Every structure is written in C-alpha cells, then in structure tokens.
Amino acid sequence: MEDEIILDNTLKDGVFTSVEKFIQWIDRYGETSYDHQSFFAGPFGGKAKALYYKHALLGTMAVSPMILFEAFVPSARKLFWKKQRFPIADAHYAMGFALLTEITGKEKYYHRAVHFLEALKNSRSPGFKHYCWGYPFDWVTRNGTIPANSPFITTLPYVYEAFEYVYAIDKNEQWLEIMHSIAEHSVQDIQDFKVSQGAYSCGYGPYDDKGGVINASAYRAFLLTAAGKQFSNEQYLKIAQGNVNFVIQSQQENGSWYYASDSVRDFVDHFHTCFILKALVKIQQLTGHKGCEAAIEKGVKYYLANLFDEHGRPKPFSKAPRLTVYRNELYDYAECINLGVLLKNRFNELDERIIDVIQDLLNQWRKPDGSFRSRKLLIGWDNVPMHRWAQSQLFRSLCFLLYREKQVN
C-alpha cells in the first residue's frame, strides 16, 4: 500500500513554521544548554544523589531541595551546574538539518548538518581507539558514578545515523569511515552477557559488566544491523541477532518492556518504550525479521492502551519507579511522533493519535521564542530549554515527519 499523507495542509504548514522558528531560536540561544540532570551533575547534587542510593532516608533529605526546585523553580538549574554541549543533541540536530536538506534542496541546511558532525568529531570520548560518545557530566546512578564522557551504547546509534544521513547526501568517505569506527567500538568495547540460548544482553558502556538494560540491547541490535548491512559484515549481524533475541524475550505478556531485566528497575515509561519499538521497527525494515514484527504488534497495542492519558497526551509512566513531579514531558512527545512516523499506516489508532499529539504540541508546548516547553509540571511549566531533553529530539522528529510527507507528494 502506498504511503498516505498524515497531515492536512494547515497542520503541515504549522509544523514547517515551527521548524523555521526553532532554527531562528537556536541561532540566538546557542548550542549549549542546561540539562535534565543539571541539578545532580555538579558536586553538591551528585553527592546528594549518591547518598540517596546508599541511604534512603538521609538521601531523600539530601535530594529534597533539588526535587523541590525541579518541581516548582526549574530555572534554578543554573545554580547547580553549567550549560554544556551534548553529543546526542548534536547528532539529532545533524539529522534534522540533513532531512531539511533533502526536503528543500537548500545548501545552507547541508552546511549546518556538517557543522554538527564536525562538533561530534571534536567531542568524541577520549582514550578509545574507535569513535564513541557519552554525556559531558558525571552521571550518578544506583550502580555508582559514571565519569563524564564515558561512552554509552544509547548514544552511538544516533551519531551513527547522523553521519549516515549526511553521507547519503555528499558521499564523503570520511563519514563512512567514522560510521565503521562506531560499529567497531560497539563490538570491541561493549560486552555481551548470555541470558539464554541465542539471547544476549549487552553492556550500557565499556564499564558495564552486568548488562540487562533492555533499551541498550535494542539500540546495539539496530546499530549493528544497520552497520552489518552497510559494510556486509556477518559478525555484526550475528551479534545483533543475539541482542534482538534478548529484547524480544524480555517483552512481558502484556506487551510492555521493563527498563531492565534485573527485577529492580521494573518501571515502564513512555520514551524508553519508544526507544525499543523504534529499534525493532528499523531492524524489521532492514531485514524483515518476523520476531520483530510480532513484538511490535504486541508492543504497540500495550503502548496505545497504557502510555497515553485520558486526553490522548503521552503519559510518562504506566508503572512509575517513584513519585514524579510532572504530568507530561517533551521527550515523550518527540519520541511518540518519531515512532508514529516510522509506523505510519501500520496502525490506524496510532496514526490518529499522532495527529492529536502534534496538534497539542503546537497549541500548548510551542513558545513564542521558537523553542518548546520541557515539561508540564504539577503546577505550571518547566520552560527551561534543554538540547538533550528534548529540543533536539523534537526538532529531528518534526523534520522526519516533514520528510516523510514530502516523499508521498
């Protein structure tokens, strides 16, 4: 069946106008920003969060000021940490501008895409033979503190795609070499952990000796499937298959996926569900994988029934890990739109839901300066623009939507 147009002309014009205004905003605002983790990225917040994971009562008291600021004075992030550049955001911006190049044919967008690739070349994680990226701050987790610039498998596929998108335009061999280096890092520096016959979980990064995070394995499975096809590498495809098998086996009977398979991090949230589904969709599109098809069908059914609120807006959690201080999140809107475009015309209910989500985004989340609100809080909004959370993801999703619309005209 041929693709049908998702948007009517009025909504399409609204999306295109939003993209243009967003570009004007980023030109004024700059390419660094505060972050969702800014409250805990500095020494004070980091120590408080580490205490929270070690001693629940004392830790709760220590993190309470940051949680209160996050809930009621989100602009207080600037008191705890600094603006930074985020590789995962640069990758999304590169993809968005590459898509705009394809849509409009304007060379200025191509140059913007290349600009972000050059930024990525400069921000690669030090100390590794192959190209890799992570977060520019120390990330405090329940398993300890991960030092700044430690590579994450959850970042690599976006950077791989960013170079892939631009390579499709200019055929610059430099980009292809970096893509190959990214794939080699994900094979040589990321561990696999056998879960069952033929199923392997992977580490979140080179430091991870346990694995179990389900979206991490989904990301690696997609990356190595794409690279396996690009470079005709059977080893990549074999490793990817083991990770795919783990992801599919980790799906619950109701169609959901927990964050991890460790019986501790068993929450179910919106954007991580989207991460897993979009990886499976891309793998199926590349290979025709039947197991992916069945998991997608089951997963989308759960997604539609449990991860939207009574108004049809993306809901952060169907099973929350803790008390949350917000009602809705921009990241969920960005990934919802992305998933909807990938699955266009496969699920009628999802197609209809995406229209409502886009309309709500343009009506409620778009700010006069061209950026978007970050969160709808219990009272008011978090209006602090954060490139990683999720201005860049939304920009790329809207550009992807326009690109797919252009393909059917």
C-alpha positions in Angstrom: 0.0 0.0 0.0 1.3 3.4 -0.9 2.0 5.8 2.0 -0.8 8.2 2.7 -0.4 11.8 3.9 -0.7 12.1 7.7 -1.1 15.8 7.8 -3.6 18.2 6.2 -2.0 21.3 4.7 -2.8 23.6 7.7 -1.1 21.3 10.2 1.8 20.7 7.8 2.3 24.4 7.4 2.2 24.7 11.2 4.9 22.1 11.6 7.1 23.7 8.9 6.7 27.2 10.5 7.6 25.7 13.9 10.8 24.2 12.5 11.8 27.5 10.9 11.1 29.4 14.1 13.0 26.8 16.1 16.1 27.3 13.8 15.9 31.0 14.5 15.7 30.3 18.2 18.8 28.0 18.2 20.7 30.6 16.3 20.0 33.1 19.1 20.2 30.7 22.1 23.3 28.8 21.1 24.3 25.1 21.0 24.9 24.6 24.8 22.2 24.3 27.4 21.3 23.2 30.8 20.0 19.6 31.2 17.5 17.4 32.9 20.4 16.2 35.1 21.9 19.6 35.8 20.5 19.5 39.4 22.7 16.4 40.0 25.6 16.9 37.6 27.6 19.2 39.9 29.5 18.2 43.1 26.7 19.1 45.6 23.8 17.5 43.6 26.0 14.5 42.7 26.9 13.7 46.3 23.3 14.1 47.4 22.1 11.7 44.7 24.8 9.2 45.6 23.7 9.3 49.2 20.1 8.7 48.1 21.1 5.4 46.5 23.1 4.3 49.6 20.9 5.6 52.4 17.2 6.1 51.5 16.2 8.3 54.5 19.3 10.5 54.6 19.5 10.6 50.8 15.8 11.7 50.5 16.5 14.6 52.8 19.6 15.5 50.8 18.0 15.5 47.4 14.7 17.1 48.5 15.9 20.7 47.8 16.7 19.7 44.2 13.4 17.9 43.7 11.5 20.9 45.0 13.4 23.2 42.7 12.7 20.8 39.8 9.0 20.8 40.6 8.5 24.5 41.3 11.5 26.5 40.2 13.1 24.6 37.3 15.2 27.7 36.3 17.2 27.0 39.5 19.3 24.5 37.4 21.7 27.3 36.8 22.6 27.3 40.5 23.8 23.7 40.4 25.6 23.3 37.1 26.6 24.9 33.8 25.4 24.9 30.2 27.1 22.2 28.2 27.2 20.7 24.7 25.7 17.3 24.3 26.8 14.9 21.6 23.4 13.1 21.5 21.8 16.5 20.8 24.4 17.4 18.1 23.6 14.1 16.4 19.8 14.9 16.4 20.5 18.4 15.0 22.7 17.0 12.3 20.0 14.5 11.3 17.3 17.2 11.3 19.3 19.6 9.1 20.2 16.7 6.8 16.5 15.9 6.4 15.8 19.6 5.7 18.4 19.5 3.0 16.6 16.6 1.4 13.2 18.4 1.8 14.2 21.8 0.5 17.4 21.3 -1.5 18.9 24.3 0.3 22.6 24.1 0.7 22.6 26.1 3.9 20.9 23.2 5.8 23.6 20.8 4.5 26.3 23.1 5.9 24.5 23.2 9.3 24.4 19.4 9.3 28.1 19.2 8.6 28.8 21.7 11.3 27.2 19.4 13.9 29.2 16.4 12.5 32.4 18.4 13.0 31.3 19.2 16.6 30.8 15.4 17.1 34.3 14.7 15.8 35.7 17.1 18.4 33.6 15.7 21.3 34.3 12.0 21.0 35.2 10.2 24.2 39.0 10.3 24.8 41.0 7.2 25.5 39.3 4.9 23.0 40.7 3.6 19.7 37.3 4.0 17.9 34.8 6.8 17.8 32.3 6.8 20.7 30.4 9.4 22.8 28.6 9.8 26.2 27.5 12.6 28.5 29.7 15.6 29.4 28.9 15.3 33.1 29.5 12.7 35.8 26.3 10.6 35.9 25.4 9.3 39.4 23.4 6.0 39.1 22.3 3.3 41.6 25.4 1.3 40.5 27.9 4.1 41.1 29.1 7.3 39.3 29.9 7.1 35.6 32.6 9.6 34.8 32.0 12.3 32.2 32.5 11.4 28.6 32.2 7.6 29.3 30.7 6.1 26.1 27.1 5.0 26.1 25.6 2.5 23.6 22.4 4.6 23.9 24.2 7.5 22.2 26.1 5.7 19.5 23.2 4.8 17.1 22.1 8.4 16.9 25.6 9.5 16.0 26.0 6.7 13.5 22.7 7.8 11.8 23.8 11.4 11.8 26.9 10.5 9.8 24.9 8.1 7.7 22.3 10.8 6.8 25.0 13.2 5.6 26.9 10.5 3.8 23.7 9.8 1.8 23.9 13.4 0.6 27.5 14.1 -0.1 29.2 10.6 -0.2 32.1 11.9 1.8 34.2 8.8 2.6 35.3 10.5 5.9 31.7 10.0 7.3 31.7 6.3 6.2 35.0 5.7 8.0 33.6 7.1 11.2 30.4 5.0 10.9 32.6 1.9 10.6 34.6 3.0 13.6 31.4 3.4 15.7 30.4 -0.1 14.8 33.8 -1.4 15.7 33.6 0.3 19.1 30.2 -1.3 19.8 31.7 -4.7 19.0 35.1 -4.5 20.6 34.4 -2.4 23.7 30.8 -3.4 24.7 30.4 -6.8 26.4 27.7 -9.4 25.8 26.1 -11.4 28.6 24.3 -14.7 27.8 20.8 -14.8 29.0 19.5 -17.9 27.3 20.4 -19.9 24.2 21.0 -17.4 21.4 19.9 -14.4 23.5 22.5 -11.9 24.8 22.1 -8.7 26.8 24.8 -6.1 26.3 26.5 -3.5 28.5 25.5 0.1 28.7 29.1 1.0 28.0 32.6 -0.4 28.3 32.5 -0.1 32.1 29.3 -2.2 32.4 30.0 -5.8 33.5 26.4 -6.8 34.1 24.1 -5.7 31.3 20.4 -6.1 31.5 19.1 -2.7 30.4 16.7 -3.6 27.6 16.8 -0.4 25.5 20.6 -0.6 25.5 20.4 -4.0 23.8 17.8 -2.7 21.4 20.0 0.2 20.4 23.0 -2.0 19.8 20.9 -4.5 17.8 19.8 -1.8 15.5 23.3 -0.2 15.2 24.9 -3.5 14.3 22.1 -4.5 12.0 22.5 -1.2 10.1 26.3 -1.5 10.0 26.1 -5.1 9.1 24.1 -4.3 6.0 26.2 -1.2 5.2 29.5 -3.0 5.4 28.4 -6.5 4.5 29.7 -7.8 7.9 28.2 -11.1 9.1 29.8 -10.7 12.5 27.9 -7.5 13.2 24.6 -9.2 12.1 25.3 -12.2 14.3 25.9 -10.1 17.4 22.8 -8.0 16.6 20.7 -11.1 16.4 21.7 -12.1 19.9 20.7 -8.7 21.2 17.4 -8.8 19.3 16.6 -12.2 20.8 17.1 -10.8 24.3 14.9 -7.8 23.6 12.1 -10.0 22.2 12.4 -12.5 25.1 12.3 -9.6 27.6 8.9 -8.4 26.4 6.2 -9.0 29.1 3.0 -10.9 28.3 1.0 -7.7 28.2 3.4 -6.3 25.5 5.4 -4.0 27.8 9.1 -3.9 28.5 10.6 -3.1 31.9 13.6 -0.8 31.9 15.9 -3.6 32.9 15.8 -7.4 33.5 17.3 -7.2 37.0 13.9 -7.3 38.9 14.8 -3.9 40.4 14.4 -1.4 37.6 11.0 -2.7 36.6 9.3 0.6 35.7 7.6 1.1 32.3 7.8 4.5 30.8 7.0 6.3 27.5 10.2 7.2 25.8 12.1 4.0 26.7 9.2 2.0 25.3 9.5 4.1 22.1 13.3 3.5 22.0 12.7 -0.2 22.0 9.9 -0.2 19.5 11.7 2.1 17.0 14.8 -0.1 17.1 12.7 -3.2 16.3 10.9 -1.3 13.6 14.1 -0.2 11.9 15.5 -3.8 12.2 12.4 -5.2 10.7 12.6 -2.7 7.8 16.2 -3.7 7.2 15.8 -7.5 7.5 12.2 -8.5 7.5 12.7 -10.1 10.9 9.4 -11.9 11.8 10.1 -11.9 15.6 10.4 -8.2 15.5 7.1 -7.9 13.7 5.2 -9.9 16.3 6.9 -8.0 19.2 6.0 -4.7 17.5 2.3 -5.7 17.2 2.2 -6.6 20.8 4.2 -3.6 22.0 2.1 -1.0 20.1 -1.1 -2.5 21.5 0.3 -2.0 25.0 1.7 1.4 24.2 -1.6 2.8 22.9 -3.6 1.4 25.8 -1.3 2.4 28.6 1.1 5.2 27.8 -1.4 8.0 26.9 -3.6 9.9 29.4 -7.3 10.4 29.2 -6.8 13.4 26.9 -4.7 11.4 24.4 -1.4 13.0 25.5 1.8 11.0 26.0 1.9 9.8 29.6 5.3 9.5 31.3 4.8 6.1 33.0 2.4 3.2 33.1 4.4 1.8 36.0 6.4 4.6 37.7 9.6 3.9 39.8 8.9 6.7 42.2 6.9 9.9 42.8 7.1 12.1 39.8 6.9 15.9 39.9 5.5 16.5 36.4 2.4 15.5 34.3 3.9 15.4 30.8 7.3 15.5 29.1 8.6 16.9 25.9 10.8 13.9 25.4 7.7 11.7 25.2 6.1 13.9 22.6 9.3 13.8 20.5 9.6 10.0 20.6 5.9 9.5 20.1 6.0 11.5 16.9 9.1 9.7 15.7 7.6 6.3 16.4 4.4 7.3 14.7 6.2 8.4 11.5 8.2 5.2 11.4 5.0 3.1 11.7 2.8 5.3 9.5 -0.2 3.4 8.1 0.5 0.2 10.1 -1.8 1.0 13.0 -4.8 3.3 12.4 -5.2 4.2 16.0 -1.6 5.3 16.2 -1.9 7.4 13.1 -4.9 9.2 14.6 -3.1 9.6 17.9 -0.1 11.2 16.3 -2.3 13.9 14.7 -3.7 14.8 18.1 -0.3 14.8 19.7 1.1 17.1 17.0 -1.8 19.5 17.4 -1.4 19.6 21.2 2.3 20.1 20.8 1.8 23.2 18.5 -1.0 24.6 20.6 0.4 24.0 24.2 4.1 23.4 24.0 5.4 25.8 21.4 6.8 29.0 23.0 6.8 32.5 21.4 10.6 32.4 21.1 10.5 29.3 18.8 11.6 26.7 21.4 9.4 24.3 23.2 8.4 23.8 26.9 10.3 21.0 28.5 7.7 19.7 31.0 4.2 20.2 32.2 4.6 20.3 35.9 2.0 19.6 38.6 1.7 23.4 38.8 2.8 25.4 35.7 5.5 24.5 33.2 9.2 23.9 33.0 10.2 26.4 30.3 14.0 25.8 30.5 15.1 24.8 27.0 17.4 21.7 27.1 19.0 20.4 24.0 19.3 16.9 25.3 15.9 16.9 27.0 14.5 17.2 24.3 14.7 20.2 22.0 17.0 18.3 19.6 14.9 15.1 19.5 11.7 17.1 18.8 13.5 19.1 16.0 14.6 15.9 14.4 11.2 14.2 14.8 9.4 17.2 13.1 11.9 17.2 10.3 11.5 13.5 9.9 7.7 14.0 9.7 8.0 16.6 7.0 10.5 14.4 5.1 8.0 11.5 5.0 5.2 13.8 4.0 7.3 15.1 1.1 8.0 11.6 -0.1 4.3 11.0 -0.8 3.7 14.2 -2.7 
